[in-house]
Amino acid sequence: MPDWLQHNLPEGWSDQHLIVAGIILTVATAVLSLIAVAIVVVRIPSNCFVGDQPPRVSANSHPFIRWPAVILKNLLGVSLVALGALMSLPGVPGQGFSRY
């Protein structure tokens, strides 16, 4: 186990404690994710996917409000995709822990 991790663990924790805590955390987040997805799926209206056109959420908004919101939404999506592509390159710090 790295020294930086050993220094940040509670007193008396060993490798086995860390593994058990990781397993518990993994199972707990998986169960919470399944519960959240179930709640969202149950709340979807029964006619959500019926029809040729998707319902427009902001159809009643004024164009001066709707168009900047659409542009900002699309810019946010493009920036998230670009950042994801950038973090997938080798040598670029992205997800995960650092050694130091």
N, C-alpha and C positions, 0 to 999 in steps of 0.2 A: 504494500500500500504506500502511495507517495507520502512524503513527510508533511506536505501542506495539508493533506486530507486528515492525516493522523492527528495533527495539532488542532484541527477544527471540530473533531468529533467529541461527544461528551466523554467524560472521564470513565474509563473502564470498558469502552466499546472495542470490540475486536472485529476481525473480518466477518465473522459469522453474524454479528449484530448488524453490520452494514448490509450484508446480503439479505437478511430477513427484512430489514427496513425498506430496502429497495423493492423486494417482492411485494410487500404490503402496499407501498406507494403505487406500484404499477397496477396491482389488482384494484385498488380503490379508485384510481383515476379511470381505469377501463369501465368499472361499474358505473361511476358517475357520468361518463360519456354516453354509455348506453341508455341511462335514465334520461339524460338531456335529449338525446335523439328521439327516444320514445315520446317524450312530452311534445316535442316539435311536430312529429309525424301525426300524433293524435289531434293536434290543434289545427292542422291544415284543413281548410274547408273541403267538403266532399266534391264540389264542382271546380276545384282549383285548376285542374288540367283539362277542363271541358272547353271547347271553343277553338277557333282558329287563331285568335290573337290573345296574347297574354294581357291580363288586366294592367292598366297603367296606374301606378300608384299616385303619381303627381299630375294626372290628367286635368284636374281642376285647378292647378296652380297657375299663376300668371306666368307668361313666357319669360319675363325678366327674372323670375325666381327659378323656373324649371330649367332653362338652358344653362345657367352657371352651375346648377347642381349636377346636371348631366355631365358637363365638361369636367368638373372637379372629381366626380365619381370615376370617370374614365382615366383621368390623369393619375388618380390613386391606384387604379388597377394596373396601369402600365408601369408605374414606379415600383409596385410590389413585384411584378414579373421581372423587371430589370434587376432589382436587388436580389431576387432569388437566383437569377442566372449568374450574377456577379459572385454570390457566395458559393456557387457550385464550382467555381474555378479553383484549381489547386494553388495553395499559397495565400489565399485570401482568408483572413479570419472570419469565421461564420459561426455556425452553431457548435455547441460543445464547450468543453472546459479547456482552459489553457494549462500547459504544464507548469507554469510559474505563477 
